[in-house]
Amino acid sequence: MSSYKVTKNAFLWGMAAIYLLAFSSLYVQIPGLYGDNGILPARLAVGKAAKSFADLLDGHPTLLRLMPMIGLDTETGLDLLCILGILISFAALLFQAARDVFAFTLLWMLYLSIYQVGQTFMWFQWDILLLEAGFLTIGGTIGGTIKYSATQEVQNVYTP
């Protein structure tokens, strides 16, 4: 069972490192690509602000539709999403306890939110691959925990 935990931990650490690199790279590029004076301003892709949960999921779901509710414009919202992604992924790199379903769900949601407004610059295979791998990582954190707990209980109950 320990080899399973080591492998799972190494995989989650690697995914956290990839997310850290992705969010760090995006953070530097936001003003030039998606800022108000950027090549493809993200405010044009965000659309209307979400007033309800259904509005948030309408069309291309992105957390950037919530930014007007907290008084932020789109560019500042993109910065906030990237900084949150950097902090969460950095914490997951440093602390094993931070490599859980909650952290990887947040990382996936943050990256998906940026991807939805990224337009041409986010339509590359590695961005889609990160979203797919990130979604599978969420399932891996859930499945591994349940499997390990069930195995421990079976061993404790049925051990002669």
C-alpha positions as CSV (number, residue, x, y, z in Angstrom):
1,M,0.0,0.0,0.0
2,S,2.9,2.4,0.6
3,S,4.0,2.2,-3.1
4,Y,0.5,3.3,-4.0
5,K,0.7,6.3,-1.7
6,V,4.1,7.2,-3.0
7,T,3.0,7.0,-6.6
8,K,-0.2,9.0,-5.9
9,N,1.8,11.6,-4.0
10,A,4.4,12.0,-6.8
11,F,1.6,12.4,-9.4
12,L,-0.2,15.0,-7.4
13,W,3.1,16.9,-6.7
14,G,3.8,16.8,-10.5
15,M,0.3,18.2,-11.3
16,A,0.8,20.9,-8.7
17,A,4.1,21.8,-10.3
18,I,2.5,22.0,-13.8
19,Y,-0.3,24.2,-12.5
20,L,2.2,26.5,-10.9
21,L,4.1,26.9,-14.1
22,A,0.9,27.4,-16.1
23,F,-0.5,30.1,-13.8
24,S,2.8,31.8,-13.5
25,S,3.2,32.0,-17.2
26,L,-0.3,33.3,-17.7
27,Y,0.1,35.9,-15.0
28,V,3.0,37.5,-16.8
29,Q,1.2,37.5,-20.1
30,I,-2.2,38.9,-19.0
31,P,-1.5,42.6,-19.6
32,G,-0.2,42.1,-23.2
33,L,-2.7,39.5,-24.3
34,Y,-5.9,40.0,-22.3
35,G,-5.6,43.4,-20.7
36,D,-7.7,46.4,-21.6
37,N,-5.1,47.4,-24.1
38,G,-4.0,43.9,-25.0
39,I,-4.1,42.0,-28.3
40,L,-7.4,40.3,-27.4
41,P,-9.0,42.0,-24.4
42,A,-10.7,39.4,-22.2
43,R,-13.5,41.8,-21.3
44,L,-14.9,41.3,-24.8
45,A,-15.1,37.5,-24.3
46,V,-16.5,37.6,-20.7
47,G,-19.9,38.9,-21.7
48,K,-22.5,40.0,-19.1
49,A,-22.0,39.7,-15.4
50,A,-23.6,36.7,-13.7
51,K,-26.6,37.5,-11.4
52,S,-27.3,33.9,-10.5
53,F,-25.7,30.5,-10.6
54,A,-27.6,29.6,-13.8
55,D,-26.1,32.8,-15.4
56,L,-22.6,31.7,-14.4
57,L,-23.0,28.4,-16.2
58,D,-24.7,29.9,-19.3
59,G,-22.5,29.6,-22.4
60,H,-18.9,29.5,-21.4
61,P,-18.7,29.1,-17.6
62,T,-16.1,31.4,-16.1
63,L,-15.5,32.8,-12.6
64,L,-14.7,36.1,-14.3
65,R,-18.5,36.8,-14.6
66,L,-18.5,37.1,-10.8
67,M,-15.8,39.9,-10.7
68,P,-18.2,42.8,-11.1
69,M,-20.0,41.6,-7.9
70,I,-16.8,42.2,-6.0
71,G,-15.9,45.4,-7.8
72,L,-13.1,44.1,-10.1
73,D,-12.7,44.6,-13.8
74,T,-11.8,41.7,-16.1
75,E,-8.0,42.3,-16.2
76,T,-7.8,42.5,-12.4
77,G,-10.0,39.4,-12.1
78,L,-7.6,37.5,-14.4
79,D,-4.8,38.6,-12.2
80,L,-6.7,37.4,-9.1
81,L,-7.5,34.0,-10.6
82,C,-3.8,33.6,-11.6
83,I,-2.5,34.6,-8.1
84,L,-5.0,32.2,-6.4
85,G,-3.8,29.5,-8.8
86,I,-0.2,30.2,-8.0
87,L,-0.8,30.2,-4.2
88,I,-2.9,27.0,-4.2
89,S,-0.5,25.1,-6.5
90,F,2.5,26.4,-4.5
91,A,0.9,25.2,-1.2
92,A,0.2,21.8,-2.9
93,L,3.9,21.6,-3.8
94,L,5.1,22.3,-0.3
95,F,2.4,20.5,1.9
96,Q,1.2,17.0,1.3
97,A,-2.0,17.8,3.1
98,A,-2.8,20.5,0.5
99,R,-2.8,17.9,-2.3
100,D,-6.5,17.1,-1.9
101,V,-9.7,17.1,-3.9
102,F,-10.5,20.6,-2.8
103,A,-7.2,22.1,-4.0
104,F,-7.3,20.4,-7.3
105,T,-10.9,21.2,-7.9
106,L,-10.1,24.9,-7.3
107,L,-7.1,24.7,-9.6
108,W,-9.1,23.1,-12.4
109,M,-11.9,25.7,-12.0
110,L,-9.5,28.6,-12.1
111,Y,-7.7,27.3,-15.2
112,L,-11.0,26.6,-16.9
113,S,-12.2,30.1,-16.1
114,I,-9.1,31.6,-17.8
115,Y,-9.3,29.1,-20.7
116,Q,-12.9,30.2,-21.4
117,V,-11.9,33.8,-22.1
118,G,-8.4,33.0,-23.5
119,Q,-9.6,33.0,-27.1
120,T,-6.9,32.1,-29.6
121,F,-4.0,32.1,-27.2
122,M,-5.6,29.3,-25.1
123,W,-6.6,27.0,-27.9
124,F,-3.5,24.9,-27.9
125,Q,-3.3,21.2,-27.2
126,W,-1.4,21.7,-24.0
127,D,-4.1,23.9,-22.5
128,I,-6.7,21.3,-23.3
129,L,-4.5,18.5,-22.0
130,L,-4.0,20.3,-18.7
131,L,-7.7,20.7,-18.3
132,E,-8.3,17.0,-19.1
133,A,-5.4,15.8,-16.8
134,G,-6.6,18.2,-14.1
135,F,-10.1,16.8,-14.3
136,L,-8.8,13.3,-14.0
137,T,-6.6,14.4,-11.1
138,I,-9.8,15.4,-9.2
139,G,-11.1,11.9,-9.7
140,G,-7.8,10.4,-8.6
141,T,-7.8,12.2,-5.4
142,I,-11.3,11.0,-4.6
143,G,-10.8,7.5,-5.8
144,G,-7.5,7.0,-4.0
145,T,-8.8,8.2,-0.7
146,I,-11.9,6.0,-0.8
147,K,-9.9,2.9,-2.0
148,Y,-7.3,3.3,0.7
149,S,-9.9,3.8,3.4
150,A,-11.9,0.8,2.3
151,T,-8.7,-1.3,2.1
152,Q,-7.7,-0.3,5.6
153,E,-11.1,-1.1,7.0
154,V,-11.1,-4.5,5.3
155,Q,-7.6,-5.3,6.7
156,N,-8.5,-4.2,10.2
157,V,-11.8,-6.1,10.3
158,Y,-10.7,-9.4,8.6
159,T,-7.2,-9.7,10.0
160,P,-7.1,-12.9,12.1
